[in-house]
């Protein structure tokens, strides 16, 4: 069975940092691209970052460029989203998925809540 487990969310003050993790079982990130997404109440789901199979290339969405980075650890088969300089507008439930297209992804993590206070 394929599972993605997202973790690392929590409450953080504006300007702080968090690192989210997405641990995979049943698939390898050498074969699948991994994406990070978020959805805030009343807003559509938003793609944030993508890393290609094997971590050879990354794409970061414009609203979070310069603040968020995506990476994978092949040994641990885990993807990460490093979030710096967090703002209250970043408050949302964050999801990881494989692949990077939210409309065709086969696998999703359960989501982890990030709350940024002012």
DRENPA-3360 file (N, C-alpha, C; in nm, 2 decimals, always signed):
BEGIN
1 = XXXXXXXX = +0.08/-0.12/+0.00/+0.00/+0.00/+0.00/+0.09/+0.12/+0.00 ~ +0.05/+0.22/-0.08/+0.13/+0.35/-0.09/+0.07/+0.44/+0.01 ~ +0.16/+0.50/+0.09/+0.13/+0.60/+0.19/+0.22/+0.72/+0.18 ~ +0.17/+0.84/+0.20/+0.25/+0.96/+0.22/+0.20/+1.02/+0.35 ~ +0.30/+1.05/+0.44/+0.27/+1.10/+0.57/+0.33/+1.23/+0.59 ~ +0.25/+1.34/+0.59/+0.30/+1.47/+0.61/+0.30/+1.51/+0.76 ~ +0.41/+1.58/+0.80/+0.42/+1.62/+0.94/+0.51/+1.75/+0.95 ~ +0.51/+1.81/+1.06/+0.60/+1.92/+1.09/+0.52/+2.05/+1.10;
9 = XXXXXXXX = +0.39/+2.05/+1.08/+0.31/+2.17/+1.10/+0.30/+2.21/+1.25 ~ +0.25/+2.33/+1.27/+0.24/+2.38/+1.40/+0.21/+2.53/+1.40 ~ +0.23/+2.59/+1.52/+0.21/+2.73/+1.54/+0.34/+2.80/+1.54 ~ +0.36/+2.91/+1.47/+0.48/+2.98/+1.46/+0.45/+3.13/+1.45 ~ +0.54/+3.21/+1.50/+0.52/+3.35/+1.49/+0.57/+3.40/+1.35 ~ +0.51/+3.51/+1.31/+0.56/+3.57/+1.18/+0.71/+3.60/+1.18 ~ +0.77/+3.56/+1.07/+0.91/+3.57/+1.06/+0.99/+3.45/+1.09 ~ +0.92/+3.35/+1.15/+0.98/+3.22/+1.19/+0.99/+3.13/+1.07;
17 = XXXXXXXX = +1.04/+3.01/+1.10/+1.06/+2.90/+1.00/+1.00/+2.77/+1.05 ~ +0.96/+2.69/+0.95/+0.92/+2.55/+0.98/+0.97/+2.46/+0.86 ~ +1.00/+2.34/+0.89/+1.03/+2.24/+0.79/+0.93/+2.13/+0.79 ~ +0.85/+2.11/+0.69/+0.76/+2.01/+0.67/+0.82/+1.88/+0.61 ~ +0.78/+1.77/+0.65/+0.83/+1.64/+0.60/+0.72/+1.56/+0.54 ~ +0.75/+1.48/+0.43/+0.66/+1.39/+0.37/+0.73/+1.26/+0.35 ~ +0.70/+1.17/+0.44/+0.76/+1.03/+0.43/+0.68/+0.94/+0.35 ~ +0.74/+0.88/+0.25/+0.67/+0.79/+0.16/+0.71/+0.64/+0.18;
25 = XXXXXXXX = +0.61/+0.56/+0.16/+0.62/+0.42/+0.16/+0.55/+0.36/+0.04 ~ +0.60/+0.26/-0.02/+0.53/+0.20/-0.14/+0.57/+0.26/-0.27 ~ +0.63/+0.37/-0.27/+0.68/+0.44/-0.39/+0.82/+0.50/-0.35 ~ +0.90/+0.52/-0.46/+1.02/+0.59/-0.44/+1.02/+0.72/-0.51 ~ +1.09/+0.82/-0.45/+1.10/+0.95/-0.51/+1.20/+0.95/-0.63 ~ +1.27/+0.84/-0.65/+1.34/+0.83/-0.78/+1.25/+0.81/-0.90 ~ +1.13/+0.76/-0.87/+1.04/+0.74/-0.98/+0.92/+0.84/-0.99 ~ +0.90/+0.91/-0.89/+0.79/+1.01/-0.88/+0.83/+1.15/-0.85;
33 = XXXXXXXX = +0.78/+1.24/-0.92/+0.79/+1.38/-0.88/+0.71/+1.40/-0.75 ~ +0.75/+1.50/-0.67/+0.68/+1.53/-0.54/+0.64/+1.68/-0.54 ~ +0.52/+1.70/-0.51/+0.47/+1.84/-0.50/+0.42/+1.87/-0.36 ~ +0.43/+2.00/-0.32/+0.37/+2.06/-0.20/+0.26/+2.15/-0.24 ~ +0.15/+2.15/-0.17/+0.03/+2.23/-0.20/-0.02/+2.28/-0.06 ~ -0.11/+2.38/-0.07/-0.17/+2.43/+0.05/-0.31/+2.48/+0.02 ~ -0.40/+2.48/+0.12/-0.53/+2.53/+0.10/-0.57/+2.60/+0.23 ~ -0.61/+2.72/+0.22/-0.66/+2.80/+0.33/-0.81/+2.81/+0.32;
41 = XXXXXXXX = -0.88/+2.83/+0.43/-1.03/+2.84/+0.43/-1.07/+2.94/+0.33 ~ -1.17/+2.91/+0.25/-1.23/+3.00/+0.15/-1.14/+3.02/+0.03 ~ -1.03/+2.95/+0.02/-0.94/+2.96/-0.10/-0.92/+2.83/-0.17 ~ -0.88/+2.84/-0.30/-0.86/+2.72/-0.37/-0.73/+2.66/-0.33 ~ -0.71/+2.53/-0.36/-0.58/+2.47/-0.34/-0.48/+2.53/-0.43 ~ -0.36/+2.55/-0.37/-0.25/+2.62/-0.44/-0.13/+2.54/-0.45 ~ -0.07/+2.52/-0.57/+0.06/+2.45/-0.58/+0.17/+2.54/-0.54 ~ +0.27/+2.49/-0.46/+0.38/+2.57/-0.41/+0.51/+2.53/-0.47;
49 = XXXXXXXX = +0.54/+2.40/-0.48/+0.67/+2.36/-0.51/+0.67/+2.22/-0.57 ~ +0.76/+2.19/-0.66/+0.77/+2.06/-0.72/+0.92/+2.02/-0.73 ~ +0.95/+1.89/-0.71/+1.08/+1.84/-0.74/+1.07/+1.72/-0.82 ~ +1.15/+1.71/-0.93/+1.14/+1.60/-1.02/+1.20/+1.47/-0.97 ~ +1.17/+1.36/-1.04/+1.23/+1.23/-0.99/+1.38/+1.24/-0.97 ~ +1.43/+1.19/-0.86/+1.57/+1.20/-0.83/+1.62/+1.33/-0.78 ~ +1.53/+1.43/-0.77/+1.57/+1.56/-0.73/+1.65/+1.64/-0.82 ~ +1.64/+1.61/-0.95/+1.73/+1.68/-1.05/+1.68/+1.82/-1.08;
57 = XXXXXXXX = +1.56/+1.86/-1.05/+1.51/+1.99/-1.08/+1.40/+2.03/-0.99 ~ +1.39/+2.16/-0.96/+1.29/+2.21/-0.87/+1.22/+2.33/-0.93 ~ +1.09/+2.35/-0.89/+1.02/+2.46/-0.94/+0.94/+2.52/-0.81 ~ +0.95/+2.65/-0.79/+0.89/+2.71/-0.68/+0.79/+2.81/-0.74 ~ +0.67/+2.82/-0.68/+0.56/+2.91/-0.72/+0.60/+3.05/-0.69 ~ +0.56/+3.15/-0.77/+0.60/+3.29/-0.75/+0.57/+3.34/-0.61 ~ +0.45/+3.31/-0.55/+0.42/+3.37/-0.43/+0.51/+3.34/-0.31 ~ +0.59/+3.23/-0.32/+0.67/+3.18/-0.22/+0.82/+3.17/-0.26;
65 = XXXXXXXX = +0.85/+3.22/-0.38/+0.99/+3.22/-0.42/+1.08/+3.30/-0.33 ~ +1.19/+3.25/-0.30/+1.28/+3.32/-0.21/+1.26/+3.29/-0.06 ~ +1.15/+3.22/-0.03/+1.12/+3.19/+0.11/+1.11/+3.04/+0.13 ~ +1.05/+2.97/+0.03/+1.03/+2.82/+0.04/+1.13/+2.75/-0.05 ~ +1.17/+2.63/+0.00/+1.25/+2.54/-0.09/+1.21/+2.40/-0.07 ~ +1.22/+2.32/-0.17/+1.18/+2.18/-0.17/+1.31/+2.09/-0.19 ~ +1.31/+1.98/-0.12/+1.42/+1.89/-0.14/+1.37/+1.74/-0.11 ~ +1.45/+1.65/-0.14/+1.43/+1.51/-0.11/+1.55/+1.44/-0.05;
73 = XXXXXXXX = +1.53/+1.34/+0.03/+1.64/+1.26/+0.09/+1.61/+1.12/+0.04 ~ +1.70/+1.07/-0.05/+1.67/+0.94/-0.12/+1.69/+0.83/-0.02 ~ +1.78/+0.84/+0.08/+1.80/+0.74/+0.18/+1.67/+0.72/+0.26 ~ +1.62/+0.83/+0.31/+1.50/+0.83/+0.39/+1.37/+0.82/+0.31 ~ +1.38/+0.84/+0.18/+1.26/+0.84/+0.10/+1.16/+0.95/+0.15 ~ +1.21/+1.06/+0.18/+1.13/+1.17/+0.24/+1.15/+1.30/+0.17 ~ +1.04/+1.37/+0.14/+1.05/+1.51/+0.08/+1.03/+1.61/+0.19 ~ +1.09/+1.73/+0.17/+1.08/+1.84/+0.27/+1.04/+1.97/+0.20;
81 = XXXXXXXX = +0.97/+2.05/+0.28/+0.94/+2.18/+0.24/+1.00/+2.27/+0.35 ~ +1.11/+2.35/+0.32/+1.16/+2.44/+0.42/+1.09/+2.57/+0.39 ~ +1.03/+2.63/+0.50/+0.96/+2.75/+0.49/+1.02/+2.85/+0.58 ~ +1.07/+2.96/+0.53/+1.13/+3.07/+0.60/+1.05/+3.20/+0.59 ~ +1.08/+3.29/+0.68/+1.01/+3.42/+0.67/+0.86/+3.41/+0.66 ~ +0.80/+3.33/+0.74/+0.66/+3.30/+0.74/+0.58/+3.42/+0.77 ~ +0.47/+3.43/+0.70/+0.37/+3.54/+0.72/+0.24/+3.49/+0.76 ~ +0.15/+3.57/+0.82/+0.02/+3.52/+0.85/-0.06/+3.47/+0.73;
89 = XXXXXXXX = -0.03/+3.52/+0.62/-0.10/+3.48/+0.49/-0.06/+3.34/+0.45 ~ +0.05/+3.28/+0.51/+0.09/+3.14/+0.49/+0.01/+3.04/+0.57 ~ -0.08/+3.09/+0.65/-0.16/+3.00/+0.73/-0.25/+2.91/+0.64 ~ -0.24/+2.78/+0.65/-0.31/+2.69/+0.57/-0.29/+2.55/+0.61 ~ -0.36/+2.45/+0.55/-0.33/+2.31/+0.56/-0.24/+2.28/+0.44 ~ -0.12/+2.22/+0.47/-0.02/+2.19/+0.37/-0.02/+2.04/+0.34 ~ -0.02/+2.01/+0.21/-0.03/+1.87/+0.16/+0.09/+1.84/+0.07 ~ +0.14/+1.71/+0.08/+0.23/+1.66/-0.02/+0.16/+1.56/-0.11;
97 = XXXXXXXX = +0.20/+1.56/-0.24/+0.14/+1.46/-0.33/+0.24/+1.42/-0.44 ~ +0.21/+1.31/-0.50/+0.28/+1.25/-0.61/+0.19/+1.22/-0.72 ~ +0.21/+1.29/-0.83/+0.32/+1.38/-0.87/+0.29/+1.53/-0.84 ~ +0.32/+1.62/-0.92/+0.31/+1.76/-0.90/+0.18/+1.82/-0.96 ~ +0.10/+1.75/-1.02/-0.02/+1.79/-1.08/-0.14/+1.76/-0.99 ~ -0.19/+1.85/-0.92/-0.30/+1.83/-0.82/-0.42/+1.76/-0.88 ~ -0.44/+1.77/-1.01/-0.56/+1.71/-1.07/-0.54/+1.57/-1.12 ~ -0.42/+1.53/-1.12/-0.39/+1.39/-1.17/-0.31/+1.31/-1.07;
105 = XXXXXXXX = -0.28/+1.37/-0.95/-0.20/+1.30/-0.85/-0.27/+1.17/-0.81 ~ -0.19/+1.06/-0.80/-0.25/+0.94/-0.75/-0.24/+0.93/-0.60 ~ -0.15/+1.00/-0.53/-0.12/+0.98/-0.39/-0.11/+1.11/-0.32 ~ -0.17/+1.12/-0.20/-0.17/+1.24/-0.12/-0.14/+1.21/+0.02 ~ -0.07/+1.29/+0.09/-0.06/+1.29/+0.23/-0.18/+1.34/+0.30 ~ -0.19/+1.33/+0.43/-0.31/+1.37/+0.50/-0.32/+1.52/+0.53 ~ -0.22/+1.59/+0.51/-0.21/+1.73/+0.54/-0.17/+1.76/+0.68 ~ -0.10/+1.87/+0.69/-0.06/+1.92/+0.82/-0.08/+2.07/+0.83;
113 = XXXXXX = -0.13/+2.12/+0.94/-0.18/+2.25/+0.96/-0.06/+2.34/+1.00 ~ -0.05/+2.45/+0.93/+0.05/+2.56/+0.97/-0.03/+2.68/+1.00 ~ +0.00/+2.73/+1.12/-0.07/+2.86/+1.17/+0.04/+2.96/+1.20 ~ +0.04/+3.07/+1.13/+0.14/+3.18/+1.15/+0.07/+3.29/+1.22 ~ +0.11/+3.33/+1.34/+0.06/+3.44/+1.42/+0.13/+3.57/+1.39 ~ +0.06/+3.68/+1.41/+0.12/+3.81/+1.39/+0.18/+3.87/+1.52;
% end
